[in-house]
Amino acid sequence: DLHAEISYILSNTKQEKLTYVGWSQANTQMLIAGVKEKYREFMRSKVNLWIALSPVAYLRHSTSPLLRLVTDLRLGGLIEKLFPKYGFLTGTVWLHRFEDILCDFTMGEVCKFAVDLLCGSSLMDDRRMIERYAAHFPAGTSMKDMNHYEQFFLKDVFAEYDYGSKHNLLIYNITNPPAFNISKFVHGIPVAFFAGSHDDLVQPADYQRLLREIPPGMLVFKRTIRGFSHLTWFTGTDTAFLQYMTDFVSLLLTYNPV
């Protein structure tokens, strides 16, 4: 998707390059695009900086209650087989309206619980912002995506989708899905990582593993902010916002001189 998205943006803005700011799974997409041979040169020539907020790659140590439950009960593969053409937590218009009413009626408690179930929250998060976020949460994803996350949990790998040995052989020419070699991430794209110390989805052990595998010299900035959850980047209090925005803007100005 990134190839199409970046091409569309540059075509419409008449710019040669852009800064890619990703949160959570958007960083998973960038990691994959940056190691795949057919996208590497395109990404290098079109992206002048990658800012990653709570980057997701390895999930072995994640404490997300929802994803852990899906994994422990092996629900990802089962649900995909039962409903291969449907999404996970996609909801309907009427369901979302009901969720909004329930959230308002309980003064945000139901919304906060829903968010905590997937990725957690912290004292740095603003309850009003959590309510606003929950109006679009969960936005849903494909069954295949959930099954892929389950594979990350179970096998402690960051790899292509596992279709089973028979189909893997047909698709990848090997029985096991090939791992994404992060050490081969395309050179020429400066990388800036922001992480939170209270992130239930991205735990320190998994994050440190990702940092070790990023090619030397590419990481131009890294910072772990105390008290930040997976969501604080956009649901945080004004105080939380100020804790990272100075560095964020400084990076943008450095790699996008006016």
ZARO-438260 format. One record per residue (C-alpha): x, y, z; residue number from 0; residue in three letters. Coordinates in steps of 0.25 Angstrom, whole numbers, padded with zeros to 4 digits. Layout:
BEGIN
NODE      u      v      w  dotor  vexke
NODE      X      Y      Z    NUM    ALA
...
REM end
This chain:
BEGIN
NODE      u      v      w  dotor  vexke
NODE   0000   0000   0000      0    ASP
NODE   0011   0010   0003      1    LEU
NODE   0016   0010  -0011      2    HIS
NODE   0002   0015  -0016      3    ALA
NODE   0000   0024  -0004      4    GLU
NODE   0013   0031  -0006      5    ILE
NODE   0012   0032  -0021      6    SER
NODE  -0002   0038  -0019      7    TYR
NODE   0003   0049  -0009      8    ILE
NODE   0015   0053  -0017      9    LEU
NODE   0007   0054  -0030     10    SER
NODE  -0003   0063  -0024     11    ASN
NODE   0006   0072  -0016     12    THR
NODE   0016   0072  -0027     13    LYS
NODE   0028   0069  -0017     14    GLN
NODE   0039   0060  -0020     15    GLU
NODE   0040   0054  -0006     16    LYS
NODE   0032   0054   0007     17    LEU
NODE   0034   0050   0022     18    THR
NODE   0027   0038   0026     19    TYR
NODE   0021   0038   0040     20    VAL
NODE   0016   0025   0044     21    GLY
NODE   0009   0020   0057     22    TRP
NODE   0008   0005   0061     23    SER
NODE   0005  -0003   0049     24    GLN
NODE   0008   0008   0039     25    ALA
NODE   0022   0005   0044     26    ASN
NODE   0021  -0010   0041     27    THR
NODE   0017  -0006   0027     28    GLN
NODE   0030   0003   0025     29    MET
NODE   0039  -0008   0031     30    LEU
NODE   0033  -0018   0021     31    ILE
NODE   0034  -0008   0009     32    ALA
NODE   0048  -0004   0013     33    GLY
NODE   0053  -0019   0012     34    VAL
NODE   0046  -0024   0000     35    LYS
NODE   0055  -0023  -0012     36    GLU
NODE   0044  -0018  -0021     37    LYS
NODE   0041  -0006  -0012     38    TYR
NODE   0055  -0002  -0007     39    ARG
NODE   0059   0008  -0017     40    GLU
NODE   0046   0014  -0018     41    PHE
NODE   0045   0017  -0003     42    MET
NODE   0060   0022  -0003     43    ARG
NODE   0057   0032  -0014     44    SER
NODE   0044   0037  -0009     45    LYS
NODE   0045   0037   0007     46    VAL
NODE   0054   0047   0013     47    ASN
NODE   0051   0043   0028     48    LEU
NODE   0043   0033   0035     49    TRP
NODE   0038   0036   0048     50    ILE
NODE   0032   0024   0056     51    ALA
NODE   0023   0025   0067     52    LEU
NODE   0022   0012   0075     53    SER
NODE   0027   0004   0064     54    PRO
NODE   0022  -0010   0063     55    VAL
NODE   0030  -0022   0058     56    ALA
NODE   0033  -0033   0069     57    TYR
NODE   0021  -0036   0078     58    LEU
NODE   0026  -0048   0087     59    ARG
NODE   0026  -0040   0100     60    HIS
NODE   0014  -0032   0097     61    SER
NODE   0004  -0031   0109     62    THR
NODE  -0008  -0027   0100     63    SER
NODE  -0020  -0034   0107     64    PRO
NODE  -0028  -0035   0094     65    LEU
NODE  -0017  -0040   0085     66    LEU
NODE  -0012  -0049   0096     67    ARG
NODE  -0025  -0056   0097     68    LEU
NODE  -0026  -0057   0082     69    VAL
NODE  -0013  -0064   0082     70    THR
NODE  -0015  -0073   0094     71    ASP
NODE  -0028  -0078   0089     72    LEU
NODE  -0023  -0079   0074     73    ARG
NODE  -0034  -0071   0070     74    LEU
NODE  -0027  -0064   0058     75    GLY
NODE  -0026  -0076   0049     76    GLY
NODE  -0040  -0081   0053     77    LEU
NODE  -0047  -0069   0051     78    ILE
NODE  -0040  -0067   0037     79    GLU
NODE  -0045  -0081   0033     80    LYS
NODE  -0059  -0078   0038     81    LEU
NODE  -0061  -0064   0032     82    PHE
NODE  -0050  -0063   0021     83    PRO
NODE  -0057  -0051   0014     84    LYS
NODE  -0060  -0043   0027     85    TYR
NODE  -0053  -0033   0036     86    GLY
NODE  -0049  -0033   0050     87    PHE
NODE  -0056  -0023   0059     88    LEU
NODE  -0061  -0015   0047     89    THR
NODE  -0075  -0013   0053     90    GLY
NODE  -0087  -0006   0046     91    THR
NODE  -0092   0008   0046     92    VAL
NODE  -0103   0005   0056     93    TRP
NODE  -0093  -0002   0065     94    LEU
NODE  -0084   0010   0065     95    HIS
NODE  -0095   0019   0069     96    ARG
NODE  -0099   0010   0080     97    PHE
NODE  -0084   0010   0085     98    GLU
NODE  -0084   0025   0085     99    ASP
NODE  -0097   0025   0093    100    ILE
NODE  -0091   0015   0103    101    LEU
NODE  -0078   0023   0104    102    CYS
NODE  -0085   0036   0107    103    ASP
NODE  -0094   0029   0117    104    PHE
NODE  -0083   0023   0125    105    THR
NODE  -0075   0036   0125    106    MET
NODE  -0064   0029   0116    107    GLY
NODE  -0062   0017   0124    108    GLU
NODE  -0066   0007   0114    109    VAL
NODE  -0057   0014   0103    110    CYS
NODE  -0045   0014   0112    111    LYS
NODE  -0048  -0001   0115    112    PHE
NODE  -0048  -0004   0100    113    ALA
NODE  -0035   0003   0098    114    VAL
NODE  -0029  -0003   0110    115    ASP
NODE  -0033  -0017   0104    116    LEU
NODE  -0025  -0015   0092    117    LEU
NODE  -0013  -0006   0095    118    CYS
NODE  -0014   0000   0109    119    GLY
NODE  -0014   0014   0113    120    SER
NODE  -0007   0022   0124    121    SER
NODE  -0009   0034   0133    122    LEU
NODE  -0003   0043   0122    123    MET
NODE  -0015   0040   0114    124    ASP
NODE  -0026   0050   0114    125    ASP
NODE  -0040   0044   0116    126    ARG
NODE  -0047   0053   0107    127    ARG
NODE  -0037   0049   0096    128    MET
NODE  -0039   0035   0099    129    ILE
NODE  -0054   0037   0097    130    GLU
NODE  -0052   0044   0083    131    ARG
NODE  -0042   0033   0079    132    TYR
NODE  -0052   0022   0083    133    ALA
NODE  -0062   0028   0074    134    ALA
NODE  -0054   0022   0063    135    HIS
NODE  -0049   0010   0071    136    PHE
NODE  -0048  -0001   0068    137    PRO
NODE  -0047   0002   0053    138    ALA
NODE  -0046  -0012   0049    139    GLY
NODE  -0036  -0020   0041    140    THR
NODE  -0036  -0033   0032    141    SER
NODE  -0037  -0047   0038    142    MET
NODE  -0023  -0050   0031    143    LYS
NODE  -0017  -0038   0038    144    ASP
NODE  -0021  -0043   0052    145    MET
NODE  -0016  -0057   0048    146    ASN
NODE  -0003  -0051   0044    147    HIS
NODE  -0002  -0044   0058    148    TYR
NODE  -0004  -0057   0064    149    GLU
NODE   0007  -0063   0056    150    GLN
NODE   0016  -0052   0062    151    PHE
NODE   0012  -0056   0076    152    PHE
NODE   0014  -0071   0074    153    LEU
NODE   0027  -0072   0066    154    LYS
NODE   0034  -0060   0071    155    ASP
NODE   0037  -0056   0057    156    VAL
NODE   0035  -0044   0048    157    PHE
NODE   0032  -0051   0035    158    ALA
NODE   0023  -0053   0023    159    GLU
NODE   0009  -0059   0025    160    TYR
NODE   0009  -0074   0028    161    ASP
NODE  -0001  -0081   0019    162    TYR
NODE   0004  -0095   0023    163    GLY
NODE   0015  -0103   0018    164    SER
NODE   0008  -0107   0005    165    LYS
NODE   0004  -0093   0001    166    HIS
NODE   0017  -0087   0006    167    ASN
NODE   0024  -0096  -0004    168    LEU
NODE   0016  -0091  -0015    169    LEU
NODE   0017  -0076  -0011    170    ILE
NODE   0031  -0075  -0005    171    TYR
NODE   0037  -0087  -0011    172    ASN
NODE   0040  -0092   0004    173    ILE
NODE   0032  -0098   0014    174    THR
NODE   0033  -0087   0025    175    ASN
NODE   0030  -0073   0022    176    PRO
NODE   0043  -0065   0020    177    PRO
NODE   0046  -0055   0031    178    ALA
NODE   0047  -0040   0028    179    PHE
NODE   0062  -0037   0030    180    ASN
NODE   0062  -0023   0036    181    ILE
NODE   0077  -0022   0035    182    SER
NODE   0075  -0021   0020    183    LYS
NODE   0066  -0008   0022    184    PHE
NODE   0069   0001   0010    185    VAL
NODE   0080   0011   0013    186    HIS
NODE   0078   0025   0011    187    GLY
NODE   0065   0028   0019    188    ILE
NODE   0068   0034   0033    189    PRO
NODE   0060   0027   0044    190    VAL
NODE   0055   0034   0057    191    ALA
NODE   0048   0025   0067    192    PHE
NODE   0039   0029   0078    193    PHE
NODE   0034   0019   0089    194    ALA
NODE   0026   0019   0101    195    GLY
NODE   0030   0013   0115    196    SER
NODE   0015   0009   0117    197    HIS
NODE   0012   0002   0104    198    ASP
NODE   0005  -0011   0106    199    ASP
NODE   0006  -0014   0091    200    LEU
NODE   0021  -0011   0089    201    VAL
NODE   0029  -0016   0101    202    GLN
NODE   0043  -0012   0103    203    PRO
NODE   0049  -0026   0100    204    ALA
NODE   0043  -0026   0086    205    ASP
NODE   0046  -0011   0084    206    TYR
NODE   0061  -0013   0087    207    GLN
NODE   0061  -0025   0078    208    ARG
NODE   0056  -0016   0067    209    LEU
NODE   0066  -0005   0070    210    LEU
NODE   0078  -0015   0070    211    ARG
NODE   0074  -0020   0056    212    GLU
NODE   0072  -0006   0049    213    ILE
NODE   0085  -0004   0041    214    PRO
NODE   0096   0004   0048    215    PRO
NODE   0096   0019   0044    216    GLY
NODE   0082   0020   0040    217    MET
NODE   0076   0023   0054    218    LEU
NODE   0077   0038   0055    219    VAL
NODE   0068   0039   0067    220    PHE
NODE   0062   0030   0078    221    LYS
NODE   0055   0034   0091    222    ARG
NODE   0046   0026   0100    223    THR
NODE   0037   0035   0108    224    ILE
NODE   0033   0032   0122    225    ARG
NODE   0018   0029   0124    226    GLY
NODE   0014   0029   0110    227    PHE
NODE   0004   0018   0105    228    SER
NODE   0003   0013   0091    229    HIS
NODE  -0007   0024   0089    230    LEU
NODE  -0002   0036   0096    231    THR
NODE   0004   0042   0084    232    TRP
NODE  -0010   0047   0080    233    PHE
NODE  -0019   0044   0093    234    THR
NODE  -0009   0050   0103    235    GLY
NODE  -0011   0062   0111    236    THR
NODE  -0005   0076   0107    237    ASP
NODE   0007   0073   0116    238    THR
NODE   0009   0060   0109    239    ALA
NODE   0008   0066   0096    240    PHE
NODE   0019   0076   0099    241    LEU
NODE   0028   0065   0104    242    GLN
NODE   0031   0060   0090    243    TYR
NODE   0026   0071   0080    244    MET
NODE   0039   0079   0081    245    THR
NODE   0047   0067   0076    246    ASP
NODE   0037   0064   0066    247    PHE
NODE   0037   0078   0060    248    VAL
NODE   0052   0079   0061    249    SER
NODE   0053   0066   0052    250    LEU
NODE   0043   0071   0042    251    LEU
NODE   0051   0084   0040    252    LEU
NODE   0064   0078   0040    253    THR
NODE   0060   0068   0028    254    TYR
NODE   0050   0078   0022    255    ASN
NODE   0057   0091   0021    256    PRO
NODE   0048   0103   0017    257    VAL
REM end
